[in-house]
């Protein structure tokens, strides 16, 4: 019984490819989500996941259903949206919510319109992902993106930590441009991870594997290193159990993985050792 539930699905090639790709992204994406949370940029990630949709649709129109054409289109569109979001934030003196909402809706509408106009594109799989879409080229893309992300994050780690926790420090030392470079490199890695996950998770779900484990990790540690470790563990568990749920219940891969991640987050809110309901009750009892 346990073999049929947990092992047998991964004896099939398409499930093994999906698992390998999702596990790779589960190691690379959650640390970025932790930094997005610290920097209060979660809304930016939400904008980016919709911003890549028009680029992916244009890539499909130009090169068919090639993962490389769609990935390149998504990367270009994501970078353009990131630049637009940053410009709106500066132009409105930090009141970016209305501008981000406009970018969010415009990108989603344009992407859906382009995708539905092109014959041969399954909009459901494009938006929500499918384990059947993870072929060998998609696996190479996901693993390559994860490798580049980990290398890039290691390269900018110290500067990113400093710029995230004390953004005024570099400016006070006359190194504001250096901080901008760290920020630009970080946003490039975020866009790469969003693009890398769309084959299995869909454009509407790829940010979820980045953000849900990150916000769950806040309830397990107050230290940055602890949050990153916890977020990776949550993402690895969510990917594995979510793919099993997708296989047995016939759900798209993206929603299945995020349902598991969301369940872990809710359990963390209720019973985690840090800033959880259980922790608050314990503090109240001590008082």
KELUM-590567 format. One record per residue: x, y, z of N, C-alpha, C in turn; residue in one letter. Coordinates in steps of 0.001 Angstrom, whole numbers. Example, Ala and Ser with C-alpha at 12.3 -4.5 7.8 and 13.67 -1.06 7.14 Angstrom:
NODE       n_X       n_Y       n_Z      ca_X      ca_Y      ca_Z       c_X       c_Y       c_Z   residu
NODE     13190     -5690      7800     12300     -4500      7800     13200     -3300      7800        A
NODE     12850     -2250      7080     13670     -1060      7140     12900        30      7870        S
# end
This chain:
NODE       n_X       n_Y       n_Z      ca_X      ca_Y      ca_Z       c_X       c_Y       c_Z   residu
NODE       832     -1206         0         0         0         0       868      1259         0        X
NODE      1842      1330       919      2728      2488       962      3572      2583      -309        X
NODE      3961      1425      -840      4739      1438     -2079      3919      2039     -3217        X
NODE      2655      1635     -3304      1797      2165     -4369      1576      3668     -4213        X
NODE      1500      4140     -2975      1233      5552     -2743      2475      6429     -2938        X
NODE      3626      5958     -2453      4794      6826     -2359      5898      6525     -3367        X
NODE      6053      5286     -3774      7192      4895     -4610      6795      4652     -6051        X
NODE      5707      3929     -6252      5329      3524     -7605      5160      4691     -8579        X
NODE      4565      5841     -8172      4456      6952     -9145      5800      7399     -9704        X
NODE      6861      7330     -8899      8165      7801     -9356      8952      6752    -10132        X
NODE      8332      5599    -10381      8949      4638    -11298      8705      5038    -12751        X
NODE      7837      6012    -12960      7540      6485    -14306      8429      7688    -14629        X
NODE      8905      7706    -15860      9901      8696    -16258      9442     10127    -16095        X
NODE      8205     10439    -16485      7754     11833    -16425      7657     12319    -14986        X
NODE      7345     11410    -14051      7288     11805    -12643      8690     12018    -12082        X
NODE      9641     11203    -12495     11014     11385    -12017     11590     12699    -12525        X
NODE     11298     13027    -13788     11790     14306    -14319     11162     15481    -13575        X
NODE      9861     15401    -13333      9191     16477    -12606      9750     16605    -11192        X
NODE      9985     15467    -10535     10524     15500     -9176     11923     16112     -9165        X
NODE     12768     15691    -10098     14132     16220    -10149     14126     17730    -10371        X
NODE     13297     18210    -11305     13228     19641    -11576     12690     20423    -10395        X
NODE     11624     19916     -9777     11025     20633     -8643     11948     20633     -7429        X
NODE     12676     19540     -7209     13616     19515     -6094     14753     20512     -6311        X
NODE     15203     20619     -7564     16251     21607     -7862     15766     23014     -7553        X
NODE     14548     23339     -7987     13998     24667     -7709     13701     24860     -6228        X
NODE     13396     23757     -5533     13106     23853     -4098     14340     24234     -3296        X
NODE     15516     23949     -3822     16749     24339     -3153     17110     25785     -3475        X
NODE     16822     26217     -4709     17260     27542     -5159     16258     28649     -4877        X
NODE     14959     28383     -5028     13967     29460     -4966     13627     29945     -3552        X
NODE     13439     29071     -2551     13024     29568     -1226     13968     30580      -591        X
NODE     15327     30437      -711     16171     31499      -145     15870     32871      -735        X
NODE     15539     32919     -2036     15157     34193     -2630     13864     34701     -2004        X
NODE     12934     33780     -1725     11690     34169     -1076     11909     34747       305        X
NODE     12884     34193      1043     13206     34730      2366     13695     36172      2245        X
NODE     14559     36430      1272     15050     37796      1081     13927     38725       615        X
NODE     13034     38233      -247     11903     39057      -675     11033     39442       511        X
NODE     10846     38498      1431     10048     38781      2623     10728     39810      3510        X
NODE     12030     39641      3714     12785     40581      4549     12740     41979      3947        X
NODE     12839     42047      2617     12886     43335      1929     11489     43906      1662        X
NODE     10451     43180      2112      9053     43589      1924      8746     43785       441        X
NODE      9133     42791      -345      8948     42843     -1796      8079     41688     -2304        X
NODE      7248     41128     -1440      6413     40005     -1856      5489     40387     -3012        X
NODE      4981     41612     -3001      4109     42071     -4082      4856     42120     -5408        X
NODE      6148     42469     -5369      6950     42480     -6585      7034     41088     -7190        X
NODE      7203     40062     -6364      7248     38684     -6857      5936     38305     -7520        X
NODE      4823     38756     -6940      3519     38454     -7525      3371     39102     -8891        X
NODE      3872     40326     -9030      3829     41009    -10320      4680     40257    -11352        X
NODE      5844     39782    -10934      6752     39113    -11859      6157     37819    -12406        X
NODE      5425     37070    -11572      4891     35802    -12056      3854     36013    -13160        X
NODE      3193     37160    -13138      2274     37480    -14231      2990     38196    -15365        X
NODE      4080     38869    -15024      4825     39600    -16042      5484     38700    -17060        X
NODE      5815     37452    -16689      6465     36565    -17649      5477     35952    -18636        X
NODE      4175     36006    -18334      3191     35332    -19189      3147     35883    -20607        X
NODE      3122     37210    -20817      3149     37698    -22209      4406     37265    -22952        X
NODE      5551     37264    -22280      6788     36845    -22932      6768     35380    -23318        X
NODE      6225     34540    -22446      6121     33113    -22759      5192     32903    -23947        X
NODE      4072     33633    -23968      3137     33508    -25085      3779     33974    -26390        X
NODE      4516     35084    -26354      5197     35556    -27556      6281     34572    -27997        X
NODE      6968     33954    -27035      7957     32944    -27367      7329     31748    -28051        X
NODE      6130     31354    -27601      5425     30243    -28233      4972     30607    -29648        X
NODE      4569     31851    -29840      4162     32297    -31172      5355     32300    -32122        X
NODE      6517     32730    -31603      7707     32835    -32456      8359     31484    -32723        X
NODE      8424     30624    -31718      9175     29378    -31879      8407     28120    -31580        X
NODE      7081     28197    -31542      6301     27017    -31207      6366     26736    -29712        X
NODE      6146     25487    -29335      6121     25128    -27923      7506     24760    -27401        X
NODE      8531     25363    -27967      9893     25136    -27502     10085     25760    -26127        X
NODE     10590     24981    -25183     10802     25480    -23832     11824     26610    -23820        X
NODE     12766     26574    -24775     13807     27594    -24820     13264     28905    -25355        X
NODE     12416     28861    -26380     11795     30086    -26892     10892     30703    -25830        X
NODE     10073     29861    -25194      9166     30390    -24176      9942     30894    -22962        X
NODE     11009     30181    -22587     11817     30627    -21458     12506     31952    -21735        X
NODE     13056     32092    -22955     13716     33353    -23311     12721     34506    -23321        X
NODE     11533     34267    -23875     10507     35303    -23876     10076     35676    -22477        X
NODE      9916     34676    -21604      9536     34943    -20225     10606     35724    -19477        X
NODE     11879     35398    -19737     12973     36100    -19066     13011     37571    -19463        X
NODE     12880     37837    -20761     12901     39223    -21230     11714     40001    -20663        X
NODE     10518     39381    -20720      9329     40057    -20199      9450     40297    -18698        X
NODE      9977     39307    -17963     10129     39472    -16526     11070     40594    -16161        X
NODE     12184     40699    -16892     13132     41776    -16622     12520     43135    -16927        X
NODE     11756     43217    -18026     11100     44483    -18359     10088     44880    -17291        X
NODE      9333     43902    -16800      8346     44187    -15761      9039     44608    -14474        X
NODE     10172     43956    -14145     10911     44341    -12936     11395     45782    -13028        X
NODE     11899     46162    -14200     12352     47541    -14394     11181     48518    -14299        X
NODE     10044     48135    -14880      8866     48989    -14826      8377     49150    -13394        X
NODE      8373     48036    -12624      7923     48099    -11234      8836     49005    -10421        X
NODE     10166     48907    -10655     11097     49759     -9940     10902     51223    -10314        X
NODE     10651     51496    -11589     10436     52875    -12025      9179     53455    -11404        X
NODE      8130     52651    -11319      6883     53117    -10716      7099     53414     -9240        X
NODE      7842     52538     -8555      8094     52735     -7134      8832     54050     -6882        X
NODE      9831     54335     -7713     10585     55580     -7525      9753     56804     -7901        X
NODE      8987     56689     -8970      8213     57839     -9446      7097     58223     -8482        X
NODE      6609     57249     -7695      5496     57512     -6781      5954     57617     -5337        X
NODE      7280     57754     -5117      7822     57919     -3767      7411     56784     -2830        X
NODE      7475     55552     -3353      7209     54398     -2502      5768     53946     -2478        X
NODE      4833     54728     -3044      3428     54315     -3087      3220     53466     -4347        X
NODE      3740     52224     -4251      3788     51400     -5445      2580     50484     -5615        X
NODE      1661     50427     -4631       618     49417     -4683      -298     49588     -5892        X
NODE      -712     50823     -6179     -1602     51036     -7317      -890     50752     -8639        X
NODE       363     51220     -8745      1118     50958     -9965      1376     49485    -10182        X
NODE      1720     48766     -9107      1956     47331     -9220       676     46600     -9612        X
NODE      -448     47034     -9063     -1719     46402     -9428     -2006     46599    -10907        X
NODE     -1681     47781    -11444     -1869     48015    -12864      -983     47121    -13716        X
NODE       294     46990    -13347      1201     46106    -14083       720     44670    -14015        X
NODE       306     44251    -12832      -201     42895    -12587     -1356     42557    -13539        X
NODE     -2348     43421    -13571     -3543     43147    -14382     -3248     43256    -15874        X
NODE     -2455     44242    -16256     -2133     44419    -17670     -1346     43228    -18210        X
NODE      -345     42772    -17456       464     41643    -17903      -372     40373    -17993        X
NODE     -1222     40137    -17010     -2071     38940    -17030     -3017     38956    -18216        X
NODE     -3666     40096    -18456     -4605     40196    -19571     -3895     40021    -20909        X
NODE     -2723     40652    -21069     -1984     40536    -22320     -1524     39104    -22553        X
NODE     -1054     38446    -21499      -584     37073    -21641     -1692     36110    -22002        X
NODE     -2829     36237    -21341     -3963     35355    -21645     -4463     35593    -23066        X
NODE     -4535     36868    -23470     -4998     37190    -24824     -4067     36594    -25873        X
NODE     -2761     36734    -25677     -1802     36192    -26636     -1837     34665    -26665        X
NODE     -1961     34044    -25492     -1955     32581    -25425     -3191     31979    -26071        X
NODE     -4352     32591    -25823     -5576     32050    -26402     -5652     32309    -27904        X
NODE     -4940     33344    -28366     -4938     33642    -29801     -4109     32628    -30583        X
NODE     -3105     32025    -29920     -2217     31088    -30590     -2747     29671    -30456        X
NODE     -3010     29026    -31565     -3483     27648    -31542     -2378     26709    -31079        X
NODE     -2792     25660    -30378     -1837     24657    -29919     -1318     24896    -28524        X
NODE     -1663     26034    -27903     -1221     26315    -26541     -2339     25950    -25576        X
NODE     -2051     25054    -24642     -3002     24694    -23595     -2872     25721    -22474        X
NODE     -3846     26621    -22390     -3754     27724    -21432     -3751     27214    -19993        X
NODE     -4488     26136    -19727     -4530     25586    -18366     -3160     25127    -17919        X
NODE     -2457     24395    -18795     -1113     23930    -18453      -143     25100    -18347        X
NODE      -324     26113    -19172       567     27269    -19133       409     28039    -17832        X
NODE      -829     28153    -17347     -1095     28920    -16144      -832     28133    -14868        X
NODE     -1147     26827    -14883     -1111     26046    -13646      -101     24913    -13646        X
NODE       544     24657    -14771      1596     23658    -14808      1084     22253    -15042        X
NODE      1996     21378    -15439      1664     19975    -15667      2939     19156    -15584        X
NODE      2877     18040    -14859      4054     17170    -14777      4387     16587    -16138        X
NODE      3381     16476    -17015      3631     15962    -18356      4452     16938    -19190        X
NODE      4481     18213    -18792      5231     19216    -19545      6720     19176    -19233        X
NODE      7117     18441    -18205      8523     18399    -17816      9220     17299    -18615        X
NODE      9622     17634    -19837     10410     16716    -20637     11890     16996    -20381        X
NODE     12759     16360    -21136     14194     16526    -20898     14660     17979    -21061        X
NODE     14237     18714    -22124     14643     20127    -22214     14150     20966    -21034        X
NODE     12925     20704    -20576     12412     21455    -19429     13208     21135    -18171        X
NODE     13597     19874    -18007     14409     19495    -16852     15771     20183    -16886        X
NODE     16367     20248    -18089     17651     20948    -18225     17488     22424    -17856        X
NODE     16379     23034    -18297     16131     24442    -17968     15986     24627    -16468        X
NODE     15194     23787    -15815     14957     23934    -14381     16238     23716    -13580        X
NODE     16990     22668    -13944     18237     22396    -13231     19277     23478    -13503        X
NODE     19329     23967    -14738     20271     25028    -15070     19963     26314    -14343        X
NODE     18683     26676    -14282     18276     27888    -13567     18623     27773    -12084        X
NODE     18357     26594    -11501     18669     26400    -10086     20173     26532     -9836        X
NODE     20985     25967    -10728     22441     26041    -10560     22935     27484    -10671        X
NODE     22440     28205    -11686     22841     29607    -11852     22400     30442    -10658        X
NODE     21201     30171    -10158     20682     30928     -9019     21529     30717     -7778        X
NODE     21884     29468     -7494     22696     29185     -6310     24079     29827     -6426        X
NODE     24673     29739     -7610     25980     30362     -7811     25885     31884     -7674        X
NODE     24859     32476     -8306     24691     33929     -8227     24401     34391     -6812        X
NODE     23595     33623     -6081     23274     34002     -4705     24519     33932     -3823        X
NODE     25357     32915     -4039     26609     32825     -3279     27529     34003     -3601        X
NODE     27499     34439     -4861     28375     35527     -5290     28006     36850     -4637        X
NODE     26700     37118     -4476     26264     38410     -3937     25793     38302     -2488        X
NODE     26034     37166     -1846     25441     36877      -543     25709     37965       494        X
NODE     26967     38273       734     27293     39206      1813     26716     40598      1545        X
NODE     26852     41049       317     26310     42356       -14     24802     42388        53        X
NODE     24154     41289      -360     22692     41229      -334     22175     41222      1097        X
NODE     22843     40472      1975     22441     40454      3384     22554     41852      3987        X
NODE     23662     42509      3721     23867     43857      4252     22838     44827      3694        X
NODE     22603     44756      2388     21675     45687      1739     20231     45419      2154        X
NODE     19925     44171      2523     18566     43816      2926     18291     44206      4373        X
NODE     19269     43973      5259     19054     44213      6679     19334     45661      7088        X
NODE     20239     46331      6357     20569     47732      6681     20789     48498      5376        X
NODE     19710     48821      4655     19854     49436      3333     20503     50817      3360        X
NODE     20513     51488      4511     21095     52821      4589     22604     52794      4811        X
NODE     23148     51627      5157     24574     51553      5488     25441     51874      4276        X
NODE     25140     51231      3125     25947     51468      1933     25806     52911      1449        X
NODE     24614     53471      1583     24424     54866      1169     25227     55798      2059        X
NODE     25258     55503      3354     26000     56350      4283     27503     56316      3988        X
NODE     27964     55211      3440     29382     55095      3101     29675     55504      1660        X
NODE     28674     56090      1001     28869     56540      -368     28939     55417     -1379        X
NODE     28328     54259     -1054     28352     53092     -1940     26943     52706     -2374        X
NODE     26119     53723     -2605     24739     53456     -3015     24648     52713     -4328        X
NODE     25572     53005     -5254     25544     52303     -6536     25835     50815     -6366        X
NODE     26693     50496     -5417     26984     49094     -5145     25728     48379     -4642        X
NODE     24973     49062     -3785     23712     48495     -3328     22739     48283     -4467        X
NODE     22715     49208     -5433     21845     49046     -6597     22255     47840     -7429        X
NODE     23560     47585     -7519     24032     46409     -8254     23588     45126     -7561        X
NODE     23680     45082     -6246     23216     43910     -5500     21717     43694     -5729        X
NODE     20966     44791     -5699     19521     44699     -5906     19210     44202     -7318        X
NODE     19912     44724     -8316     19672     44306     -9699     20013     42828     -9895        X
NODE     21135     42392     -9315     21500     40985     -9416     20481     40089     -8740        X
NODE     19982     40532     -7596     18962     39766     -6880     17687     39642     -7704        X
NODE     17240     40747     -8308     16020     40701     -9105     16194     39810    -10337        X
NODE     17382     39794    -10916     17645     38901    -12037     17487     37448    -11617        X
NODE     17985     37099    -10438     17858     35725     -9945     16391     35373     -9683        X
NODE     15624     36325     -9165     14193     36077     -8921     13473     35800    -10240        X
NODE     13741     36624    -11262     13103     36411    -12566     13509     35061    -13141        X
NODE     14779     34692    -13018     15246     33400    -13525     14482     32253    -12876        X
NODE     14311     32307    -11553     13611     31228    -10855     12137     31162    -11249        X
NODE     11509     32318    -11429     10104     32334    -11853      9965     31693    -13231        X
NODE     10872     32032    -14137     10848     31452    -15480     11158     29962    -15423        X
NODE     12122     29569    -14598     12512     28170    -14529     11405     27260    -14042        X
NODE     10473     27771    -13259      9439     26920    -12700      8167     26818    -13508        X
NODE      8060     27573    -14615      6746     27633    -15266      6366     26327    -15951        X
NODE      7331     25502    -16377      6992     24266    -17093      6200     23311    -16209        X
NODE      6652     23124    -14966      5962     22201    -14071      4890     22890    -13241        X
NODE      5144     24131    -12819      4265     24800    -11866      3306     25781    -12503        X
NODE      3581     26217    -13734      2723     27202    -14377      3123     28616    -14003        X
NODE      2759     29562    -14834      3148     30946    -14590      2447     31537    -13369        X
NODE      1255     31039    -13026       539     31578    -11873       967     30923    -10570        X
NODE      1752     29854    -10634      2094     29100     -9437      3586     29115     -9110        X
NODE      4430     29540    -10058      5869     29376     -9868      6404     30190     -8699        X
NODE      5804     31331     -8422      6244     32139     -7282      5860     31475     -5966        X
NODE      4827     30649     -5980      4371     30009     -4749      5434     29156     -4094        X
NODE      6215     28423     -4885      7283     27593     -4333      8402     28443     -3754        X
NODE      8453     29688     -4171      9432     30623     -3636      8936     31270     -2345        X
NODE      7640     31626     -2272      7145     32457     -1191      6514     31671       -39        X
NODE      5711     30648      -312      5045     29947       788      6033     29296      1754        X
NODE      7061     28581      1264      8050     28068      2221      8770     29174      2982        X
NODE      8978     30317      2324      9676     31421      2979      8853     32001      4129        X
NODE      7560     32195      3914      6749     32769      4990      6463     31726      6077        X
NODE      6463     30445      5708      6336     29403      6734      7585     29357      7607        X
NODE      8749     29592      6998     10011     29508      7728     10125     30567      8816        X
NODE      9409     31670      8678      9450     32734      9702      8964     32222     11051        X
NODE      8161     31163     11039      7620     30617     12279      8498     29522     12869        X
NODE      9660     29286     12240     10553     28240     12741     11906     28780     13197        X
NODE     12242     29994     12819     13524     30566     13238     13470     32080     13089        X
NODE     14210     32769     13948     14330     34220     13837     15624     34605     13137        X
NODE     16514     33642     12933     17784     33895     12267     17640     33702     10762        X
NODE     18374     34487      9999     18310     34383      8544     18720     32992      8073        X
NODE     19810     32468      8608     20258     31136      8196     19232     30070      8538        X
NODE     18600     30199      9706     17573     29237     10097     16346     29309      9204        X
NODE     15946     30513      8836     14788     30673      7953     15064     30083      6573        X
NODE     16265     30292      6066     16601     29750      4752     16607     28226      4789        X
NODE     17201     27643      5830     17219     26186      5945     15798     25624      6056        X
NODE     14974     26257      6900     13599     25782      7068     12801     25920      5780        X
NODE     13004     27016      5053     12258     27221      3804     12610     26156      2769        X
NODE     13868     25765      2702     14277     24732      1753     13657     23385      2129        X
NODE     13659     23054      3415     13052     21794      3862     11560     21772      3526        X
NODE     10861     22874      3799      9426     22951      3484      9197     22797      1987        X
NODE     10024     23440      1170      9860     23362      -278     10126     21950      -799        X
NODE     11137     21280      -279     11435     19912      -705     10276     18978      -368        X
NODE      9744     19117       849      8610     18285      1241      7373     18605       409        X
NODE      7132     19887       151      5959     20294      -627      6038     19777     -2054        X
NODE      7212     19832     -2656      7373     19358     -4032      7103     17867     -4134        X
NODE      7685     17098     -3215      7520     15642     -3257      6073     15237     -3001        X
NODE      5499     15741     -1916      4122     15373     -1578      3124     15967     -2568        X
NODE      3418     17156     -3082      2519     17766     -4059      2473     17002     -5366        X
NODE      3614     16513     -5830      3624     15710     -7054      2873     14401     -6850        X
NODE      3005     13799     -5661      2227     12581     -5372       730     12886     -5364        X
NODE       352     14019     -4768     -1051     14422     -4771     -1535     14667     -6195        X
NODE      -723     15308     -7013     -1069     15559     -8404     -1296     14263     -9157        X
NODE      -455     13276     -8904      -545     11986     -9605     -1789     11211     -9187        X
NODE     -2060     11131     -7891     -3144     10280     -7399     -4519     10919     -7556        X
NODE     -4577     12272     -7490     -5881     12956     -7519     -6131     13608     -8870        X
NODE     -5154     13534     -9771     -5276     14120    -11112     -5471     15629    -11050        X
NODE     -4601     16281    -10292     -4588     17739    -10211     -3395     18280    -10994        X
NODE     -3476     19520    -11492     -2272     20148    -12051     -1178     20215    -10992        X
NODE        67     20109    -11437      1184     20019    -10494      1308     21273     -9632        X
NODE      1173     22452    -10256      1347     23693     -9515       401     23827     -8325        X
NODE      -916     23738     -8545     -1832     23837     -7405     -1615     22757     -6361        X
NODE     -1276     21533     -6789     -1076     20449     -5827       104     20748     -4909        X
NODE      1222     21198     -5486      2402     21521     -4675      2107     22677     -3727        X
NODE      1382     23683     -4211      1108     24849     -3363        70     24539     -2290        X
NODE      -831     23608     -2547     -1763     23194     -1498     -1012     22555      -335        X
NODE       -32     21727      -655       775     21114       406      1583     22188      1128        X
NODE      2230     23085       364      3011     24157       985      2124     25055      1850        X
NODE       915     25337      1368       -13     26146      2153      -439     25455      3430        X
NODE      -627     24131      3354      -966     23387      4559       152     23436      5592        X
NODE      1402     23318      5127      2548     23401      6038      2645     24801      6639        X
NODE      2372     25826      5828      2398     27199      6342      1349     27393      7437        X
NODE       119     26899      7202      -929     27048      8209      -570     26302      9489        X
NODE        20     25118      9343       468     24380     10528      1565     25139     11258        X
NODE      2437     25812     10505      3511     26610     11116      2937     27808     11854        X
NODE      1932     28461     11262      1276     29594     11930       645     29140     13243        X
NODE        93     27940     13232      -592     27447     14429       367     26946     15501        X
NODE      1427     26221     15085      2214     25504     16091      3714     25702     15986        X
NODE      4199     26591     15123      5639     26811     15011      6217     27415     16282        X
NODE      7524     27278     16499      8135     27795     17726      8288     29311     17765        X
NODE      8160     29997     16628      8377     31441     16589      7155     32155     15999        X
NODE      6665     33171     16708      5592     34046     16220      4355     33264     15753        X
NODE      4062     32175     16428      2900     31356     16084      1817     31534     17147        X
NODE       654     30979     16887      -424     31045     17871       -41     30302     19134        X
NODE       615     29148     18984      1052     28389     20156      2070     29170     20975        X
NODE      2996     29841     20294      4011     30619     21000      3377     31786     21766        X
NODE      2385     32429     21156      1722     33545     21843       944     33071     23061        X
NODE       297     31907     22938      -419     31350     24076       532     31018     25203        X
NODE      1705     30458     24848      2703     30111     25861      3218     31368     26561        X
NODE      3456     32446     25799      3917     33693     26399      2843     34280     27324        X
NODE      1588     34210     26869       492     34716     27708       337     33943     28999        X
NODE       574     32625     28921       455     31798     30134      1565     32137     31125        X
NODE      2758     32455     30615      3866     32826     31502      3606     34155     32187        X
NODE      2960     35084     31466      2637     36376     32073      1549     36248     33140        X
# end
